[in-house]
Amino acid sequence: MREDAQSIFQAGISAANPFQAVKQCLQVKNNVITLALEANGQQIKRSGQWQTVHLIACGKAAVDMMKAAQLQIPSELLASPSLLITNYENVQDVIDCEVHGASHPLPDEAGFNSAQHLADRLSQAKQGELIILLLSGGASALVPYPLKGISLQEKIDTTTLLLGSGATINEVNCVRKHLSQLKGGQMASLATPADLHTFILSDVIGDDLSSIASGPTVPDNTRFTDAIQILKHRQIWEALPASVRQVLLSGEQGDIDDTPAAGHACFETSSHTLVSSNRISVKAIEQQAQQSGYVPVIFSEQLTGEARDAASSLLNFAHQYLEENKNVQPIAIIAGGETTVTLNGNGLGGRNQEMALAFAIAEQKHPLNAEWTFLSGGTDGRDGPTNAAGGVVDRQTFGKISNPEQFLANNDSYHALKQAGDLLMTGATGTNVADLQVLLCKRNDTQ
């Protein structure tokens, strides 16, 4: 069952293959470039001839997205070198491309330098030229470019407070946009008067384009006031660096231009394509589960909230389903989404490891009438600030950990699962479409 769970999870990663996703949406014939509106190429958003094409890739899937675009576009049309910014784990040499590594999830100085370089490249593009931006999850942290008056360290401190407060990804991105010179549509503004098209690999549940990588090329309808309210709601406003509070208040008072909203002139020359998402990966793991002999059952395609609460909800769902469908077996209960963790301890882990550990603890208290294996993993191969993608647990997990509830209370799921030998280790996958969960169950009463 553990092997089945991992092969099902891998099918979700394969479905988010960034190379194929870009390749099928970008076609060139007789130097006419066609940019598909939808991933299946059924609708055409944009087609034309441009004298020069600038390729810029940013995010965890940047390498494969860049290689696909380079394959499709004739080299004589490309401005050289192309620019690629990705997390350190995914750095590779790419021909005719300037490759930068940066830190994720917390930004670093290398990312700040890369962001300045990116802003310069966008600003240098001319009317009649096309910028193709290849955007994937992680880009928001990989290109930190704080507003004047805020240091990189102060922005890092703010991000750290946000990530530990239980803030949702949309809340985190709203604040990031209003501390940045690139996010929230501001890349589109910098690219003007050149034409801009963005290929987007979504790591945001529901595929809100304004939230993916903090929406650098699409309109942002959040305001400075929204960012302030989020920080106060999460009870971290007073803990922020004084300079951050001052900049946000100045923006609220109109002393700093807000991010460009819908209707702004910069979006007249900007378009985009959503090439892959968590939703597509959930469909793929559903199909793989069926091929592996399981009856697939969707628990949630938009799983959010606290990781440990999501684990309890999933367990309750499994109990109910097994009770109401006694003739159906074996089953694969499937979810996709992005949960959160509110830090109350000082341990190590990520949302997927915490969910896996919490599920093992909850099942021990309320056992399923089935043999089971539960996998929760990040499609990028890295869960939080660890080298694990998540966790794979079963009924034996609980007994292999000394005081598992203490580990959970300390947010130390990494060391708990390491002790049990239940870390999910995939290495960097080269893509990122949020998280996937698979719970496999084989009934005890029908085996």
Secondary structure, 3 states (H helix, E strand, C coil): CHHHHHHHHHHHHHHCCHHHHHHCCEEEECCEEEEECCCCCCCEEEEECCCCEEEEEECCCHHHHHHHHHHHCCHHHECCCEEEEEEHHHCCCCCCEEEEEECCCCCCHHHHHHHHHHHHHHHHCCCCCEEEEEECCCHHHHCCCECCCCCHHHHHHHHHHHHCECCCHHHHHHHHHCCECCCCCHHHHHHCCCEEEEEEECCCCCCCCCCHHHCCCCCCCCCHHHHHHHHHHCCCCCCCCHHHHHHHHHHHCCCCCCCCCCCCHHHHHEEEEEEECHHHHHHHHHHHHHHCCCEEEEEEEEECCEHHHHHHHHHHHHHHHHHHCCCCCCEEEEEEECCECECCCCCCCCHHHHHHHHHHHHHHHCCCCEEEEEEEEECCCCCCCCCCCEEEEECCCHHHCCCHHHHHHCCCHHHHHHHHCCEECCCCCCCCCCEEEEEEEEECCCC
